[in-house]
Amino acid sequence: MQMQENFSLKAHNTFGVDAKARYFIEVHSTEELIEALNHSKTNTLPLLFLGGGSNILLTKDFEGLAIKLSLKGIHEDFINDNEVLVTAKAGENWHEFVRFCLEKNYGGLENLSLIPGNVGTSPMQNIGAYGTEIKDTFVNCTVLNLENLQLETFNLEQCRFGYRDSVFKQQGKGKYVILDVAFKLTRKDHHIKTEYGAIQSELEHLGIEKPTIQDVSRAVINIRQSKLPDPKEIGNAGSFFKNPTIPLPQFEQLKEKFPQIPGYANGDFVKVPAGWLIEQCGWKGKQIGNVASHKLQALVIINATGNATGKEIFDFSSMIIDSVNEKFGIELEREVNII
């Protein structure tokens, strides 16, 4: 375990922003993490925890200690003939973890294929896609309390999962580090979800009538690859904004003015696709300086030239927020964590 100074974080955030950390260390165990934290307390350094770097935007150099969490390992506990508890360490790549489960024929995470990032950050924003969120299979996670350096376990209820939200983004923000996450998955009686988005049509395109969980994963991967840029090729953090949820009366008023506006009702509220709102404001494919909205998915902001600063990306997102608010009276919320 080696502490490095003035360390570039370019390779540790999927936007590819070249911000520096005053100090940087990579840890591979809970013991190494506690050792690094004791050092930071001694020197009263602010902390930045890095997983896959897929949900952060570094707007400036970080004047503290950046800790890369590289805890690895997957453990299986068979519950019964149809259920298995699979626990993955925080540093496991999310998609590789999903692939591991699919190879074992464990069902429940297939709709979450190809989501960037690591397992440890998945509960923070309750990652979700194509009709599934991790709260659907989540059992618990082990965390390190940063105040007393004691291990604690958070169950489903304690995590207070919401839409791209959890206790770790609210009351518990900055208080805990997630070390591992456990999921209850199926071994044979799988619940196949194909009704959301373009999954059914993609399965038809593939000529599949009775899909397996592996088929669903393949369809999701095909859809994502057709719409979303690969962070390894062009810097991005996936969906930059949350889909806003507005009161039903407000949606009905907007429907009168914009008959084509899509919405997904949920009780007295309606979820409106942020990508559609952004596209209607003329941002899809638009580039300003080093930053652009992706040509195939307006919800994704990209480091178009590879030379964008975090501030440029943040300012670009602010312009999108202002224009959507001006046209629709809806204020978009950033899904990406701003550092």
ABEGO torsion letter per residue (X at the ends): XBBBBGBBAAAABAAGBBBBBABBBBBABAAAAAAAAAAAAAAGBBBBBBBAGAABBBABBBBBBBBBBABBEBBBBBABAABBBBBBBAABBAAAAAAAAAAAGBBGAAAABGBBEBAAAAAAAGBBBGGBBAAAABABBBBBBAAAGBBBBBBAAAAGBBBGBBAAABAABGABBBABBBBBBBAABBBBBAABEAAAAAAAAAGBABBBAAAAAAAAAAAAAAABBBAAABBBAEBABBBBBBBAAAAAAAAAABAABBBBBBEABBBBBAAAAAAAAGABGBBBEABBBBAABAABBBBAAGABBAAAAAAAAAAAAAAAAAAAGBBBBBABBBX
